[in-house]
């Protein structure tokens, strides 16, 4: 009997943790993942936390910490300076598309997607998925207000 209670309690705890995870917004989902520390720091510095916690839906092409590490030395530190906030906002909002775009919606297509920044992101889903020069390494991470696609490089708007 105790064994059944333990299993039931475990199932309830698991189900609650899944519900809580599914209820997390884009920012909290990125924080929980643990591989987006640089992105989260940049989102905070740019003043975009409340926006990305907003209703949405948003599709975010999220560069990992490793992706940010590929940038030339000093780039991230420079972008995080208050005097470079406008440039940081432009770069971050270039990684965001309005609406919820799942990988199945892109499969087999080559298209352009309008970013929140205003620029056009090239999307090639004919052999895997590439957005501009970045490869999507994990797709369709659901959040309460959108979707995250993990990318292996930071994509840059044309400035």
N, C-alpha and C positions, 0 to 999 in steps of 0.2 A: 504494500500500500504506500509506504514512504517513497519507494522507487517511482511509482506513478505520480505522486505529488511533485517529486523532484523534476520529472520529465515535464509535467504540466507547467510548473513554475518556470522552467527553462524555456519552454515554448512561448509562454506569455512574454518573458523578458526579451526573447529574440524578436518576437512580433512587434513589441513596443519599440525596440531599437531600430527595426526596419522602418516602422512608421515615422519615427523621429528623423531618421536619415532621409526618407523621402520628403519630409516636410521642410528640410533645410533649403535655404535660398542659395543662389550661386556663390555668394561670398562665403557663407558658412560651409558649403560643400567643398570649396577650394581649400579652406582652412583645415577641415577635417582630413582631406586627402594627404596633407603633409608634404607634397612635392611642388607646392606653389607658393613658397614663402616669399620669394622675390616679387611675384605677381601681386600677392596680397599687400606687401609693403608698398608697392607702386600704386596700387588702387587707393590705399589710404592716403599716400602723399598727394595724389591727384584729386582727392576729395570726391571720389566716385563710389564710396562704400554705400551710401544711401541709395544712389541710383541703381546699383547692381543688387540691392536688397529690395528694390521696388517691384511693382506688380509684373512688369515684363509683358509677354515673355521675351527673353533674350536668347540668342545663340552666341556663346563665347568660344572663340578659338584661343585656348589657354596655353601659353608657353610654360613649360616646366622650368624649375630652377636650373636644370642643365641647359635648357635653351637660352636662358638669359646669360649663363656663363660663357656661351659661345660668342657673345658680343665682344667687341674690342675692349681691352682693359680700361676701366674708368668710366665706361659708357653709362652703366646703371647708376653709379654714384653721382655722376654729372646730372642725369635726368631727375634724380631725386631731390636736387637742390630747388628751393622755393622759386628762384628766378627762372627755372626751366619748366615750371608747372604746365604752361600751355602746350609745350612740345610733348610732355609726358601724357597729358590728357589726349592729345591727338593720336599718339601711338597706341595708347590703351583702347580708345574708342574705335580705332581701326580694327581691333580684334573682336568687335561686337557687331552683330547683325540683329536687327529687330525681328521678332518672331521666333518660333521654335522650329528649327530645321534639323530633322533627324537624318542620319546617314542614308536610310532607305529612300529619302526624298531626293538624294543627290546621285545615287548609284547609277553608273554608266553615263553620266552627263558631264559636259564641259559647259560652264556657265560663269557669269559674273554675279557677285553679290554686293549690294550696296551696304557699306559699313555705316555705323552710327556716326563716325567721323566725317562721312560724306564721300570718301573715296570708294573705288570699286576693287573688290578682292576677286582674283581669278580662282575658280574652283574647278579642279579636274578630278573627277571621280571615275575615270575610265579604267584605271589600274591602281587600286588603293584610292586614297584621297589626298590631294595636295591642295593647299590654299596658299596662293602666291608661291613662295619657294619652300614652304614648310610642309612636312608630312604629318598627317593625322595619325597619331600612334595609338590613341584610344578614343573611340567615338561613343556618343550617346550616353553620357553620364547625366542622368536626370536630376534636376533640382526643382523646387516648388515653383520657381518663376522662369524656368527655361531649361536649356541644355548646354552642356560643356563638351567640347571636342578638344582633346589634349593634342598639342602640336609640339614638334621637336625644334622649332626655331621661332624667333621673334620676327613677325612680319612688320614691314615699315610702310607707312603711307607715303605717297609722293608729295614731298613738301616743296 
